[in-house]
Amino acid sequence: MTAPMDVTGGDTQATPEAVVDAAGGKAIQGRSLGQIAWMRLKRDKVAMAGGVIIILLILVAVFAPLLVSWLGHPPNEWHREKIDPAIQAPLGSFGGMSWDYLFGVEPTTGRDLFSRVVYGARVSLLIAFFATLLCVVLGTVLGTVAGFFGGWVDTVISRLMDIFLAFPLLVFALALAGVIPDSAFGLSGDALRISLLVFIIGFFNWPYVGRIVRGQTLSLREREFVDAARSLGARNHTILFKEILPNLLAPIMVYATLLIPSNILFEAALSFLGVGVKPPTPTWGAMLADAVHKYNVAPNYMIFPGLAIFVTVLAFNLLGDGFRDAFDPKAR
């Protein structure tokens, strides 16, 4: 008597060994959310180009002394021999551009414009990064506390956010930066001005991050994994640090990359108005402010600092958009 025929064509379930063999001898591995986001980000060529530009700008700022020693001259060194004494304009065409002065020279003083743009990147990026860091830290802490605990804590912090958002930041920055003396709080010179700008920009901009973090926290605290953690006896601080904050990293990272360019522009605006880092320390905003009165005799004096700000802001915006699409593809 013959055995009954298997109409299904074989076993209904494959063994794990068969799955491994079918995959070419390699076990199938799962991917974390971070790995999936990185794969999406790598496919976004525009965002990756923005990231490459940002890395190059950071390297230029970090190695500014070495770069200037190779391709330029000290940023505060005057070269009056490059200036026409009659009209105080750079000698030669295109604002004195040559192999020795790649971007030309500054009118009146003859300072190397390339060196000043490179050193200006150090100040502008330094202020923007640390101001954004302060803003993100304050906004994340207060926004998480408000959204997680709710009640009167949420009410107090939310009203505090409303007060800061209604505050005339530019007017306050002009007033505060104008009255601070040259030496205060144990600091002086550029260190004092940079610290002051970081405090003004970061401390008064944290509600923008805080509102986003608060809204995300209100949503996350109602999720099933938070209820599961509570049912297992997890305390509030454990839920905050192990359940809530890891899920807030993506929106915080996205908003931070979009906040940095706005801080760069704000620092440039303060320097343009004369309350930023004091001369002769070069900053992009201060160079633009000085170029307003001299661009007719040396257009490159306005073009190159403005182009540096434009490229930097554009690169951060492109990278921020790429992060947003990578972490939240449904929002595209």
C-alpha positions as a printed Julia matrix, in Angstrom:
332×3 Matrix{Float64}:
  0.0     0.0     0.0
  1.43    3.32   -1.04
  1.7     6.37    1.23
 -0.78    9.19    0.69
  0.43   11.85   -1.69
  1.3    15.29   -0.23
 -0.91   17.66   -2.21
  0.79   20.72   -0.69
  4.03   19.93   -2.46
  6.13   19.37    0.66
  6.41   20.59    4.25
  4.27   23.56    5.15
  7.03   25.08    7.29
 10.67   25.55    6.41
 13.37   24.87    8.95
 15.69   27.7    10.12
 18.56   26.0     8.3
 16.6    26.17    5.05
 15.99   29.9     5.52
 19.7    30.49    6.09
 20.59   28.44    3.0
 18.05   30.33    0.89
 19.58   33.63    2.0
 22.98   32.62    0.71
 24.32   31.25    3.97
 23.73   34.47    5.92
 21.22   34.86    8.72
 18.68   37.64    8.24
 19.38   40.48   10.67
 16.97   43.13   11.88
 17.65   46.84   11.61
 17.15   49.5    14.25
 15.29   52.74   13.54
 18.61   54.58   13.44
 19.99   52.19   10.81
 16.85   52.53    8.68
 17.03   56.34    8.93
 20.72   56.28    7.95
 19.91   54.15    4.88
 17.24   56.67    3.83
 19.61   59.59    4.46
 22.36   58.02    2.34
 19.95   57.81   -0.59
 19.26   61.56   -0.33
 22.12   62.95   -2.4
 21.17   66.57   -1.74
 21.23   66.12    2.05
 24.54   64.24    1.84
 26.0    67.09   -0.23
 24.9    69.5     2.5
 26.57   67.3     5.11
 29.82   67.23    3.14
 29.81   71.04    2.88
 29.22   71.34    6.64
 32.13   69.0     7.38
 34.37   71.04    5.07
 33.31   74.29    6.78
 34.08   72.81   10.21
 37.49   71.66    9.0
 38.18   75.12    7.57
 37.26   76.71   10.91
 39.32   74.26   12.98
 42.42   74.44   10.78
 42.11   78.14    9.93
 45.66   79.03   11.12
 47.2    76.23    9.05
 45.1    77.07    5.99
 45.96   80.76    6.21
 49.67   80.01    6.59
 49.54   78.08    3.31
 47.22   80.22    1.2
 47.02   83.65    2.79
 48.37   86.19    5.24
 47.56   86.97    8.89
 43.98   88.28    9.05
 44.84   91.51   10.89
 48.01   92.35    8.97
 47.76   95.56    6.97
 49.12   95.77    3.41
 48.87   99.42    2.49
 51.06   98.84   -0.56
 48.04   97.05   -2.11
 45.85  100.15   -1.75
 45.6   103.1    -4.11
 46.23  106.1    -1.83
 44.12  108.42   -3.97
 40.8   106.54   -3.74
 41.61  104.02   -0.97
 40.66  101.14   -3.3
 42.6    97.92   -3.91
 45.13   98.07   -6.72
 44.57   95.78   -9.68
 41.42   94.21  -11.05
 38.69   92.39   -9.13
 39.53   93.99   -5.81
 43.19   93.0    -5.86
 42.57   89.27   -6.41
 45.73   87.3    -7.21
 47.45   84.03   -6.32
 48.77   85.66   -3.15
 45.38   87.18   -2.27
 42.77   84.67   -3.39
 39.74   86.8    -2.48
 41.48   90.16   -2.91
 42.24   92.68   -0.19
 40.12   94.86    2.07
 39.75   98.52    1.01
 41.67  101.12    3.01
 43.61   98.58    5.13
 44.7    96.01    2.55
 44.02   93.09    4.88
 43.77   89.66    3.23
 40.08   89.02    2.57
 40.53   85.24    2.26
 42.13   85.02    5.7
 39.39   87.12    7.28
 36.62   84.99    5.75
 38.32   81.83    6.99
 38.82   83.18   10.52
 35.3    84.58   10.45
 34.02   81.01   10.06
 35.53   80.15   13.46
 33.59   82.85   15.3
 30.3    82.46   13.44
 30.17   78.67   13.66
 31.37   78.65   17.28
 28.61   81.01   18.39
 25.96   79.17   16.36
 26.92   75.71   17.64
 27.11   76.61   21.33
 23.98   78.78   21.19
 22.1    75.9    19.56
 23.44   73.48   22.18
 22.23   75.72   25.02
 18.87   76.16   23.31
 18.42   72.41   22.76
 19.42   71.48   26.31
 17.06   73.99   27.94
 14.23   73.27   25.52
 14.55   69.5    25.89
 14.66   69.54   29.7
 11.79   71.97   30.22
  9.7    70.64   27.34
 10.02   67.04   28.53
  9.17   67.94   32.12
  6.13   69.97   31.02
  4.78   67.3    28.72
  5.43   64.33   30.98
  4.18   65.63   34.33
  1.4    67.92   33.06
 -0.82   69.75   35.55
  0.48   72.91   37.16
  4.04   72.09   36.05
  2.92   72.15   32.42
  0.95   75.35   32.99
  3.9    77.21   34.54
  6.42   76.13   31.89
  3.99   76.78   29.03
  3.28   80.3    30.24
  7.03   80.85   30.61
  7.43   79.8    26.98
  4.77   82.29   25.94
  6.6    85.08   27.77
  9.91   84.26   26.08
  8.28   83.95   22.65
  6.69   87.39   23.08
  9.98   88.94   24.19
 11.56   91.39   21.7
 14.79   89.45   21.35
 16.56   91.73   18.9
 15.86   94.85   20.97
 17.04   93.12   24.15
 20.16   91.83   22.41
 21.01   95.32   21.18
 20.48   96.8    24.65
 22.34   94.1    26.59
 25.28   93.8    24.21
 25.61   97.57   24.17
 25.76   98.1    27.95
 28.06   95.21   28.9
 31.56   96.61   29.57
 34.75   95.29   28.05
 35.45   93.19   31.15
 32.8    91.38   33.2
 32.13   88.01   34.87
 35.85   87.23   34.84
 35.97   87.46   31.04
 37.19   90.11   28.65
 37.67   90.75   24.97
 36.45   88.21   22.44
 35.71   85.58   25.11
 33.23   87.93   26.81
 31.51   88.94   23.57
 31.23   85.36   22.32
 29.87   84.14   25.67
 27.37   87.01   25.73
 26.11   86.24   22.22
 25.82   82.52   23.03
 23.77   83.35   26.13
 21.47   85.81   24.34
 20.79   83.57   21.34
 20.54   80.28   23.22
 18.73   81.35   26.38
 15.98   83.31   24.63
 15.37   80.81   21.81
 14.81   77.65   23.87
 10.96   77.9    23.77
 11.02   77.03   20.06
 12.57   73.67   20.92
 10.58   73.37   24.15
  7.21   73.58   22.38
  8.13   70.83   19.92
  9.53   68.58   22.66
  6.48   69.17   24.86
  4.11   68.18   22.07
  6.08   65.02   21.29
  6.23   64.12   24.99
  2.45   64.51   25.36
  2.04   61.99   22.55
  4.71   59.55   23.74
  3.52   59.34   27.34
  0.22   57.8    26.13
  1.9    55.07   24.09
  1.64   51.38   24.93
  5.34   50.92   25.68
  5.11   53.59   28.41
  2.09   51.82   29.93
  4.01   48.56   29.77
  6.97   50.12   31.57
  4.65   51.43   34.29
  3.03   48.01   34.7
  6.49   46.52   35.28
  7.09   48.99   38.12
  9.3    51.53   36.31
  9.6    54.89   38.07
  9.17   58.27   36.42
 12.88   58.95   35.96
 13.36   55.5    34.41
 10.53   56.11   31.94
 11.91   59.55   31.08
 15.48   58.43   30.41
 14.83   54.98   28.9
 11.5    55.37   27.11
 10.75   59.04   26.39
 14.13   60.65   25.65
 15.37   57.99   23.16
 12.22   58.57   21.1
 12.79   62.34   21.19
 16.27   62.19   19.67
 15.01   62.23   16.08
 12.86   65.4    16.26
 15.48   67.15   18.41
 18.23   66.35   15.9
 16.11   67.52   13.0
 15.17   70.81   14.64
 18.74   71.46   15.83
 20.07   71.24   12.27
 17.4    73.72   11.19
 18.06   76.01   14.17
 21.81   76.38   13.56
 21.44   78.41   10.33
 18.97   80.79   11.96
 21.46   81.34   14.78
 24.21   82.01   12.25
 22.02   84.64   10.62
 21.14   86.17   13.99
 24.81   86.44   14.97
 25.56   87.99   11.59
 22.72   90.48   12.13
 24.08   91.49   15.54
 27.57   91.91   14.12
 26.08   93.89   11.23
 24.42   96.21   13.76
 27.71   96.67   15.6
 26.96   94.77   18.85
 28.67   91.5    18.0
 32.33   90.57   18.4
 34.36   93.75   18.3
 36.99   94.56   15.63
 39.56   93.64   14.56
 38.32   90.05   15.14
 36.71   89.08   11.82
 33.12   87.84   11.61
 31.0    87.45    8.5
 28.35   89.88    9.72
 30.85   92.56   10.67
 32.55   92.24    7.29
 29.22   92.75    5.54
 28.51   95.79    7.71
 31.86   97.31    6.77
 31.36   96.4     3.1
 28.18   98.48    2.88
 30.3   101.63    2.63
 33.03  100.12    0.44
 31.36   97.72   -2.0
 31.43  100.35   -4.78
 35.24  100.28   -4.83
 35.63   96.56   -3.98
 32.52   94.44   -4.68
 34.32   91.26   -3.63
 34.46   92.65   -0.08
 30.69   92.08    0.1
 30.42   89.05   -2.17
 32.67   86.6    -0.33
 31.39   87.07    3.26
 27.8    87.04    1.95
 28.53   83.92   -0.09
 30.01   82.22    2.98
 26.83   82.9     4.99
 24.64   81.78    2.09
 26.47   78.48    1.55
 26.58   77.68    5.28
 22.88   78.37    5.85
 21.9    76.46    2.71
 24.0    73.42    3.7
 22.44   73.2     7.16
 18.95   73.59    5.73
 19.53   70.83    3.19
 20.88   68.51    5.87
 17.98   69.35    8.19
 15.44   68.55    5.47
 17.25   65.27    4.84
 17.1    64.34    8.53
 13.38   65.14    8.62
 12.66   62.94    5.59
 14.86   60.13    6.92
 13.26   59.97   10.36
  9.71   60.7     9.2
  9.25   59.64    5.53
  5.45   60.03    5.78
  5.91   63.8     6.15
  7.41   64.13    2.65
